[in-house]
Amino acid sequence: MRFLKRWVMRLIVSYRKSDSLLIAKMSVQCIYRPTCSKYMLKSIHRFGLWKGGLLGTKRICRCNSSKFDGGEDPVPTFLSK
């Protein structure tokens, strides 16, 4: 399972590197801090692949929603059960 977690995290880092070049050219900015890819990395690191991936996916789904204004949206320190 650790192999899969590391592989997914490396995939996200690769996406961030390639995406940063595209964003710099288009001058598009994320409405959230940290960005969705950083949020996904932190949540997977903190909660594991399954729970962290679910948190990151929820965040990505909120990204283009008109209900949220953006701003600070840190990874939670713990998950309530």
C-alpha positions in Angstrom: 0.0 0.0 0.0 2.9 2.4 0.7 4.1 1.9 -2.9 0.7 2.9 -4.2 0.6 6.0 -1.9 4.1 7.1 -3.0 3.2 6.5 -6.7 0.0 8.6 -6.4 1.9 11.4 -4.6 4.6 11.4 -7.3 1.9 11.6 -10.0 0.4 14.7 -8.3 3.9 16.3 -8.0 4.4 15.6 -11.8 1.1 17.2 -12.5 2.0 20.2 -10.4 5.2 20.7 -12.3 3.6 20.4 -15.7 0.6 22.4 -14.7 2.6 25.3 -13.3 4.1 25.9 -16.7 0.6 26.1 -18.3 -0.8 28.3 -15.6 2.1 30.7 -15.9 1.3 31.2 -19.6 -2.4 31.6 -19.0 -2.1 33.7 -15.8 -4.9 31.7 -14.2 -4.9 31.5 -10.4 -6.6 29.1 -8.0 -9.2 30.6 -5.7 -8.1 28.5 -2.8 -5.0 28.5 -0.6 -3.4 26.0 -0.6 -4.0 24.9 -4.2 -6.0 21.8 -4.9 -2.9 19.8 -5.8 -1.1 20.9 -2.6 -4.2 20.1 -0.6 -4.4 16.6 -2.1 -0.7 15.9 -1.3 -1.1 17.1 2.3 -4.3 15.2 2.9 -2.8 11.9 1.4 0.3 12.4 3.5 -1.7 13.0 6.7 -4.6 10.6 6.3 -3.5 8.0 3.8 -4.4 7.3 0.3 -8.1 6.4 0.8 -9.2 9.1 3.2 -6.8 11.8 2.0 -7.8 11.1 -1.6 -11.4 11.4 -0.7 -10.8 14.8 1.0 -8.8 16.0 -2.0 -11.5 14.9 -4.4 -14.2 16.8 -2.4 -12.0 19.9 -2.6 -11.6 19.6 -6.3 -15.4 19.3 -6.7 -15.8 22.5 -4.7 -13.2 24.3 -6.8 -15.5 25.5 -9.6 -18.6 25.9 -7.5 -20.2 29.3 -7.3 -21.2 28.7 -3.7 -17.7 29.2 -2.4 -15.7 32.4 -2.5 -12.4 30.7 -2.1 -9.7 31.8 0.4 -8.0 29.8 3.1 -9.0 26.2 3.2 -6.4 24.2 5.1 -6.3 20.4 5.4 -8.0 19.4 8.7 -5.7 18.2 11.5 -8.0 15.3 12.3 -11.1 13.7 10.9 -14.2 13.3 13.0 -15.8 9.9 12.9 
